[in-house]
């Protein structure tokens, strides 16, 4: 695995907007996970082409936050999802 | 909204 992997949602995993509750969920076979705004923003950037650094850079700019802090949080968040096989790194 | 650590929660065994 490279130090700047490209995350992607595996087959069968998708983001879904629950309009009734005005929230986003990550749907995987037989499971659903509730996302907050930041988690949603991160996963909306996961397109299978953008590297972790590119995603972090865009989010840091959007939220006006220090890039190292954003990169650390994004990495920790996605690593956790990779550990649960909800996201893949390529 | 300011940046903060993202949160993801399993939905308890709770509209498509």
Backbone of each chain as nested JSON, in Angstrom:
{
  "chains": [
    {"id": "A", "residues": [
      {"number": 1, "name": "UNK", "atoms": {"N": [0.84, -1.189, 0.0], "CA": [0.0, 0.0, 0.0], "C": [0.881, 1.246, 0.0]}},
      {"number": 2, "name": "UNK", "atoms": {"N": [0.541, 2.251, -0.791], "CA": [1.343, 3.46, -0.847], "C": [1.027, 4.342, 0.353]}},
      {"number": 3, "name": "UNK", "atoms": {"N": [1.878, 5.366, 0.55], "CA": [1.64, 6.273, 1.669], "C": [0.513, 7.245, 1.361]}},
      {"number": 4, "name": "UNK", "atoms": {"N": [0.164, 7.373, 0.086], "CA": [-0.949, 8.254, -0.289], "C": [-1.945, 7.462, -1.132]}},
      {"number": 5, "name": "UNK", "atoms": {"N": [-2.688, 6.585, -0.472], "CA": [-3.573, 5.691, -1.225], "C": [-4.782, 6.424, -1.789]}},
      {"number": 6, "name": "UNK", "atoms": {"N": [-5.402, 5.782, -2.758], "CA": [-6.642, 6.292, -3.352], "C": [-7.795, 5.45, -2.802]}},
      {"number": 7, "name": "UNK", "atoms": {"N": [-8.638, 6.055, -1.964], "CA": [-9.751, 5.278, -1.407], "C": [-10.892, 5.139, -2.404]}},
      {"number": 8, "name": "UNK", "atoms": {"N": [-11.612, 4.046, -2.316], "CA": [-12.814, 3.874, -3.134], "C": [-13.815, 3.024, -2.375]}},
      {"number": 9, "name": "UNK", "atoms": {"N": [-15.084, 3.245, -2.698], "CA": [-16.139, 2.445, -2.082], "C": [-16.23, 1.13, -2.833]}},
      {"number": 10, "name": "UNK", "atoms": {"N": [-16.162, 0.013, -2.117], "CA": [-16.244, -1.272, -2.804], "C": [-17.627, -1.511, -3.394]}},
      {"number": 11, "name": "UNK", "atoms": {"N": [-17.69, -2.468, -4.277], "CA": [-18.956, -2.849, -4.9], "C": [-19.972, -3.197, -3.803]}},
      {"number": 12, "name": "UNK", "atoms": {"N": [-21.168, -2.674, -3.934], "CA": [-22.205, -2.979, -2.958], "C": [-22.28, -1.988, -1.815]}},
      {"number": 13, "name": "UNK", "atoms": {"N": [-21.335, -1.055, -1.767], "CA": [-21.333, -0.03, -0.721], "C": [-21.659, 1.313, -1.361]}},
      {"number": 14, "name": "UNK", "atoms": {"N": [-22.59, 2.051, -0.76], "CA": [-22.924, 3.344, -1.356], "C": [-23.428, 4.308, -0.301]}},
      {"number": 15, "name": "UNK", "atoms": {"N": [-23.296, 5.589, -0.638], "CA": [-23.841, 6.652, 0.198], "C": [-25.306, 6.834, -0.16]}},
      {"number": 16, "name": "UNK", "atoms": {"N": [-26.113, 7.043, 0.86], "CA": [-27.54, 7.229, 0.62], "C": [-28.031, 8.389, 1.471]}},
      {"number": 17, "name": "UNK", "atoms": {"N": [-28.78, 9.295, 0.845], "CA": [-29.343, 10.412, 1.596], "C": [-30.715, 10.027, 2.126]}},
      {"number": 18, "name": "UNK", "atoms": {"N": [-30.837, 10.069, 3.454], "CA": [-32.126, 9.822, 4.086], "C": [-32.816, 11.178, 4.224]}},
      {"number": 19, "name": "UNK", "atoms": {"N": [-33.706, 11.483, 3.298], "CA": [-34.311, 12.822, 3.273], "C": [-35.247, 13.04, 4.455]}},
      {"number": 20, "name": "UNK", "atoms": {"N": [-35.825, 11.979, 4.96], "CA": [-36.748, 12.124, 6.086], "C": [-36.002, 12.652, 7.309]}},
      {"number": 21, "name": "UNK", "atoms": {"N": [-34.844, 12.089, 7.576], "CA": [-34.071, 12.504, 8.754], "C": [-33.004, 13.527, 8.398]}},
      {"number": 22, "name": "UNK", "atoms": {"N": [-32.955, 13.931, 7.133], "CA": [-31.984, 14.917, 6.68], "C": [-30.574, 14.515, 7.096]}},
      {"number": 23, "name": "UNK", "atoms": {"N": [-30.217, 13.297, 6.759], "CA": [-28.88, 12.817, 7.091], "C": [-28.42, 11.855, 6.003]}},
      {"number": 24, "name": "UNK", "atoms": {"N": [-27.155, 11.5, 6.065], "CA": [-26.591, 10.564, 5.097], "C": [-26.198, 9.289, 5.812]}},
      {"number": 25, "name": "UNK", "atoms": {"N": [-26.365, 8.182, 5.126], "CA": [-25.952, 6.899, 5.682], "C": [-25.082, 6.175, 4.662]}},
      {"number": 26, "name": "UNK", "atoms": {"N": [-24.197, 5.352, 5.178], "CA": [-23.384, 4.485, 4.331], "C": [-24.051, 3.118, 4.348]}},
      {"number": 27, "name": "UNK", "atoms": {"N": [-24.534, 2.717, 3.194], "CA": [-25.229, 1.436, 3.098], "C": [-24.272, 0.373, 2.593]}},
      {"number": 28, "name": "UNK", "atoms": {"N": [-24.191, -0.707, 3.332], "CA": [-23.411, -1.866, 2.92], "C": [-24.338, -3.065, 3.069]}},
      {"number": 29, "name": "UNK", "atoms": {"N": [-24.023, -4.171, 2.428], "CA": [-24.929, -5.31, 2.53], "C": [-25.232, -5.662, 3.984]}},
      {"number": 30, "name": "UNK", "atoms": {"N": [-26.506, -5.603, 4.328], "CA": [-27.011, -5.992, 5.652], "C": [-26.576, -5.07, 6.777]}},
      {"number": 31, "name": "UNK", "atoms": {"N": [-26.051, -3.898, 6.447], "CA": [-25.675, -2.936, 7.489], "C": [-25.927, -1.53, 6.989]}},
      {"number": 32, "name": "UNK", "atoms": {"N": [-26.08, -0.622, 7.94], "CA": [-26.162, 0.796, 7.599], "C": [-25.443, 1.577, 8.684]}},
      {"number": 33, "name": "UNK", "atoms": {"N": [-24.727, 2.606, 8.269], "CA": [-23.975, 3.419, 9.22], "C": [-24.358, 4.876, 9.043]}},
      {"number": 34, "name": "UNK", "atoms": {"N": [-24.623, 5.512, 10.17], "CA": [-25.069, 6.901, 10.18], "C": [-23.857, 7.823, 10.19]}},
      {"number": 35, "name": "UNK", "atoms": {"N": [-23.858, 8.803, 9.289], "CA": [-22.718, 9.707, 9.149], "C": [-23.066, 11.101, 9.647]}},
      {"number": 36, "name": "UNK", "atoms": {"N": [-22.095, 11.785, 10.248], "CA": [-22.289, 13.204, 10.535], "C": [-21.851, 14.004, 9.307]}},
      {"number": 37, "name": "UNK", "atoms": {"N": [-21.924, 15.326, 9.414], "CA": [-21.641, 16.155, 8.237], "C": [-20.214, 15.964, 7.732]}},
      {"number": 38, "name": "UNK", "atoms": {"N": [-19.262, 15.861, 8.657], "CA": [-17.86, 15.726, 8.248], "C": [-17.623, 14.354, 7.611]}},
      {"number": 39, "name": "UNK", "atoms": {"N": [-18.176, 13.323, 8.218], "CA": [-18.046, 11.985, 7.641], "C": [-18.641, 11.929, 6.245]}},
      {"number": 40, "name": "UNK", "atoms": {"N": [-19.783, 12.582, 6.082], "CA": [-20.417, 12.641, 4.76], "C": [-19.529, 13.384, 3.769]}},
      {"number": 41, "name": "UNK", "atoms": {"N": [-18.977, 14.519, 4.21], "CA": [-18.118, 15.316, 3.319], "C": [-16.918, 14.499, 2.853]}},
      {"number": 42, "name": "UNK", "atoms": {"N": [-16.345, 13.728, 3.755], "CA": [-15.184, 12.902, 3.387], "C": [-15.596, 11.859, 2.353]}},
      {"number": 43, "name": "UNK", "atoms": {"N": [-16.671, 11.137, 2.639], "CA": [-17.05, 10.039, 1.738], "C": [-17.565, 10.55, 0.395]}},
      {"number": 44, "name": "UNK", "atoms": {"N": [-18.091, 11.771, 0.377], "CA": [-18.511, 12.33, -0.914], "C": [-17.307, 12.654, -1.794]}},
      {"number": 45, "name": "UNK", "atoms": {"N": [-16.135, 12.779, -1.18], "CA": [-14.913, 13.039, -1.953], "C": [-14.265, 11.749, -2.445]}},
      {"number": 46, "name": "UNK", "atoms": {"N": [-14.738, 10.619, -1.926], "CA": [-14.16, 9.325, -2.312], "C": [-14.746, 8.917, -3.663]}},
      {"number": 47, "name": "UNK", "atoms": {"N": [-13.94, 9.103, -4.712], "CA": [-14.436, 8.842, -6.07], "C": [-13.614, 7.784, -6.805]}},
      {"number": 48, "name": "UNK", "atoms": {"N": [-12.661, 7.168, -6.09], "CA": [-11.838, 6.151, -6.739], "C": [-10.713, 6.73, -7.576]}},
      {"number": 49, "name": "UNK", "atoms": {"N": [-10.624, 8.066, -7.635], "CA": [-9.555, 8.713, -8.405], "C": [-8.702, 9.627, -7.525]}},
      {"number": 50, "name": "UNK", "atoms": {"N": [-9.332, 10.219, -6.505], "CA": [-8.63, 11.188, -5.658], "C": [-7.852, 10.479, -4.561]}},
      {"number": 51, "name": "UNK", "atoms": {"N": [-6.604, 10.905, -4.391], "CA": [-5.793, 10.329, -3.316], "C": [-6.206, 10.931, -1.984]}},
      {"number": 52, "name": "UNK", "atoms": {"N": [-5.735, 10.293, -0.927], "CA": [-6.037, 10.772, 0.415], "C": [-5.554, 12.209, 0.6]}},
      {"number": 53, "name": "UNK", "atoms": {"N": [-4.374, 12.514, 0.068], "CA": [-3.832, 13.871, 0.196], "C": [-4.694, 14.877, -0.557]}},
      {"number": 54, "name": "UNK", "atoms": {"N": [-5.157, 14.493, -1.738], "CA": [-5.992, 15.397, -2.534], "C": [-7.315, 15.669, -1.827]}},
      {"number": 55, "name": "UNK", "atoms": {"N": [-7.904, 14.623, -1.264], "CA": [-9.17, 14.768, -0.534], "C": [-8.971, 15.684, 0.671]}},
      {"number": 56, "name": "UNK", "atoms": {"N": [-7.894, 15.452, 1.41], "CA": [-7.618, 16.255, 2.606], "C": [-7.411, 17.718, 2.24]}},
      {"number": 57, "name": "UNK", "atoms": {"N": [-6.711, 17.952, 1.151], "CA": [-6.425, 19.314, 0.703], "C": [-7.726, 20.048, 0.368]}},
      {"number": 58, "name": "UNK", "atoms": {"N": [-8.607, 19.375, -0.366], "CA": [-9.885, 20.001, -0.743], "C": [-10.729, 20.307, 0.489]}},
      {"number": 59, "name": "UNK", "atoms": {"N": [-10.767, 19.367, 1.428], "CA": [-11.59, 19.569, 2.619], "C": [-11.009, 20.663, 3.515]}},
      {"number": 60, "name": "UNK", "atoms": {"N": [-9.684, 20.717, 3.615], "CA": [-9.044, 21.761, 4.426], "C": [-9.392, 23.133, 3.87]}},
      {"number": 61, "name": "UNK", "atoms": {"N": [-9.401, 23.227, 2.544], "CA": [-9.736, 24.503, 1.907], "C": [-11.206, 24.847, 2.143]}},
      {"number": 62, "name": "UNK", "atoms": {"N": [-12.068, 23.841, 1.992], "CA": [-13.508, 24.082, 2.138], "C": [-13.869, 24.514, 3.561]}},
      {"number": 63, "name": "UNK", "atoms": {"N": [-13.224, 23.886, 4.555], "CA": [-13.578, 24.16, 5.95], "C": [-12.653, 25.185, 6.606]}},
      {"number": 64, "name": "UNK", "atoms": {"N": [-11.663, 25.66, 5.861], "CA": [-10.75, 26.646, 6.418], "C": [-9.992, 26.116, 7.622]}},
      {"number": 65, "name": "UNK", "atoms": {"N": [-9.613, 24.848, 7.555], "CA": [-8.932, 24.2, 8.677], "C": [-7.498, 23.863, 8.281]}},
      {"number": 66, "name": "UNK", "atoms": {"N": [-6.607, 23.722, 9.273], "CA": [-5.214, 23.361, 8.96], "C": [-5.151, 22.005, 8.252]}},
      {"number": 67, "name": "UNK", "atoms": {"N": [-4.442, 21.979, 7.131], "CA": [-4.388, 20.758, 6.315], "C": [-3.842, 19.548, 7.086]}},
      {"number": 68, "name": "UNK", "atoms": {"N": [-2.8, 19.716, 7.921], "CA": [-2.301, 18.544, 8.659], "C": [-3.357, 17.937, 9.588]}},
      {"number": 69, "name": "UNK", "atoms": {"N": [-4.16, 18.793, 10.217], "CA": [-5.216, 18.287, 11.109], "C": [-6.271, 17.522, 10.31]}},
      {"number": 70, "name": "UNK", "atoms": {"N": [-6.668, 18.115, 9.189], "CA": [-7.681, 17.471, 8.344], "C": [-7.14, 16.146, 7.816]}},
      {"number": 71, "name": "UNK", "atoms": {"N": [-5.895, 16.162, 7.339], "CA": [-5.297, 14.943, 6.777], "C": [-5.251, 13.832, 7.82]}},
      {"number": 72, "name": "UNK", "atoms": {"N": [-4.906, 14.201, 9.047], "CA": [-4.832, 13.21, 10.121], "C": [-6.21, 12.617, 10.413]}},
      {"number": 73, "name": "UNK", "atoms": {"N": [-7.229, 13.479, 10.477], "CA": [-8.589, 13.001, 10.763], "C": [-9.137, 12.159, 9.613]}},
      {"number": 74, "name": "UNK", "atoms": {"N": [-8.875, 12.6, 8.386], "CA": [-9.359, 11.859, 7.217], "C": [-8.705, 10.478, 7.176]}},
      {"number": 75, "name": "UNK", "atoms": {"N": [-7.408, 10.461, 7.43], "CA": [-6.675, 9.188, 7.407], "C": [-7.216, 8.235, 8.477]}},
      {"number": 76, "name": "UNK", "atoms": {"N": [-7.398, 8.76, 9.676], "CA": [-7.897, 7.929, 10.78], "C": [-9.3, 7.397, 10.467]}},
      {"number": 77, "name": "UNK", "atoms": {"N": [-10.136, 8.277, 9.921], "CA": [-11.515, 7.898, 9.586], "C": [-11.536, 6.807, 8.516]}},
      {"number": 78, "name": "UNK", "atoms": {"N": [-10.786, 7.032, 7.439], "CA": [-10.808, 6.064, 6.339], "C": [-10.089, 4.768, 6.713]}},
      {"number": 79, "name": "UNK", "atoms": {"N": [-9.017, 4.874, 7.496], "CA": [-8.343, 3.652, 7.956], "C": [-9.311, 2.779, 8.757]}},
      {"number": 80, "name": "UNK", "atoms": {"N": [-10.128, 3.431, 9.576], "CA": [-11.114, 2.684, 10.355], "C": [-12.116, 1.977, 9.468]}},
      {"number": 81, "name": "UNK", "atoms": {"N": [-12.532, 2.655, 8.401], "CA": [-13.494, 2.044, 7.475], "C": [-12.84, 0.938, 6.655]}},
      {"number": 82, "name": "UNK", "atoms": {"N": [-11.566, 1.136, 6.302], "CA": [-10.839, 0.078, 5.587], "C": [-10.738, -1.156, 6.48]}},
      {"number": 83, "name": "UNK", "atoms": {"N": [-10.496, -0.925, 7.767], "CA": [-10.407, -2.035, 8.716], "C": [-11.697, -2.828, 8.807]}},
      {"number": 84, "name": "UNK", "atoms": {"N": [-12.819, -2.153, 8.55], "CA": [-14.12, -2.843, 8.567], "C": [-14.537, -3.289, 7.168]}},
      {"number": 85, "name": "UNK", "atoms": {"N": [-13.644, -3.098, 6.203], "CA": [-13.899, -3.459, 4.799], "C": [-15.071, -2.684, 4.202]}},
      {"number": 86, "name": "UNK", "atoms": {"N": [-15.255, -1.461, 4.688], "CA": [-16.305, -0.608, 4.138], "C": [-15.746, 0.314, 3.067]}},
      {"number": 87, "name": "UNK", "atoms": {"N": [-14.424, 0.469, 3.064], "CA": [-13.711, 1.262, 2.055], "C": [-12.479, 0.461, 1.669]}},
      {"number": 88, "name": "UNK", "atoms": {"N": [-12.075, 0.577, 0.403], "CA": [-10.833, -0.054, -0.057], "C": [-9.813, 1.022, -0.381]}},
      {"number": 89, "name": "UNK", "atoms": {"N": [-8.542, 0.686, -0.256], "CA": [-7.467, 1.541, -0.765], "C": [-6.91, 0.874, -2.015]}},
      {"number": 90, "name": "UNK", "atoms": {"N": [-6.625, 1.692, -3.038], "CA": [-5.98, 1.126, -4.228], "C": [-4.718, 1.906, -4.541]}}
    ]},
    {"id": "B", "residues": [
      {"number": 1, "name": "UNK", "atoms": {"N": [-19.917, 25.428, 8.937], "CA": [-19.567, 24.521, 10.029], "C": [-18.053, 24.354, 10.083]}},
      {"number": 2, "name": "UNK", "atoms": {"N": [-17.516, 24.31, 11.296], "CA": [-16.075, 24.143, 11.463], "C": [-15.691, 22.674, 11.334]}},
      {"number": 3, "name": "UNK", "atoms": {"N": [-14.425, 22.47, 10.995], "CA": [-13.925, 21.098, 10.896], "C": [-13.882, 20.458, 12.276]}},
      {"number": 4, "name": "UNK", "atoms": {"N": [-14.271, 19.201, 12.354], "CA": [-14.122, 18.428, 13.589], "C": [-13.929, 16.978, 13.199]}},
      {"number": 5, "name": "UNK", "atoms": {"N": [-13.592, 16.162, 14.174], "CA": [-13.401, 14.747, 13.865], "C": [-14.708, 14.149, 13.353]}},
      {"number": 6, "name": "UNK", "atoms": {"N": [-14.629, 13.4, 12.253], "CA": [-15.854, 12.794, 11.715], "C": [-16.369, 11.675, 12.609]}},
      {"number": 7, "name": "UNK", "atoms": {"N": [-17.674, 11.487, 12.561], "CA": [-18.32, 10.451, 13.375], "C": [-19.125, 9.542, 12.456]}},
      {"number": 8, "name": "UNK", "atoms": {"N": [-19.021, 8.249, 12.703], "CA": [-19.851, 7.279, 11.981], "C": [-20.359, 6.284, 13.008]}},
      {"number": 9, "name": "UNK", "atoms": {"N": [-21.664, 6.01, 12.955], "CA": [-22.264, 5.138, 13.962], "C": [-23.045, 4.032, 13.287]}},
      {"number": 10, "name": "UNK", "atoms": {"N": [-22.903, 2.837, 13.831], "CA": [-23.755, 1.753, 13.373], "C": [-25.193, 2.075, 13.715]}},
      {"number": 11, "name": "UNK", "atoms": {"N": [-26.079, 1.86, 12.786], "CA": [-27.492, 2.057, 13.065], "C": [-28.012, 0.793, 13.722]}},
      {"number": 12, "name": "UNK", "atoms": {"N": [-28.682, 0.994, 14.842], "CA": [-29.16, -0.155, 15.612], "C": [-30.146, -0.973, 14.796]}},
      {"number": 13, "name": "UNK", "atoms": {"N": [-30.136, -2.253, 15.042], "CA": [-31.091, -3.127, 14.377], "C": [-32.498, -2.634, 14.673]}},
      {"number": 14, "name": "UNK", "atoms": {"N": [-33.928, 0.064, 13.463], "CA": [-34.159, 1.446, 13.051], "C": [-34.371, 1.452, 11.549]}},
      {"number": 15, "name": "UNK", "atoms": {"N": [-35.286, 4.759, 5.421], "CA": [-36.201, 4.939, 4.314], "C": [-35.416, 4.98, 3.012]}},
      {"number": 16, "name": "UNK", "atoms": {"N": [-35.541, 3.943, 2.237], "CA": [-34.763, 3.836, 1.007], "C": [-35.436, 4.527, -0.165]}}
    ]}
  ]
}
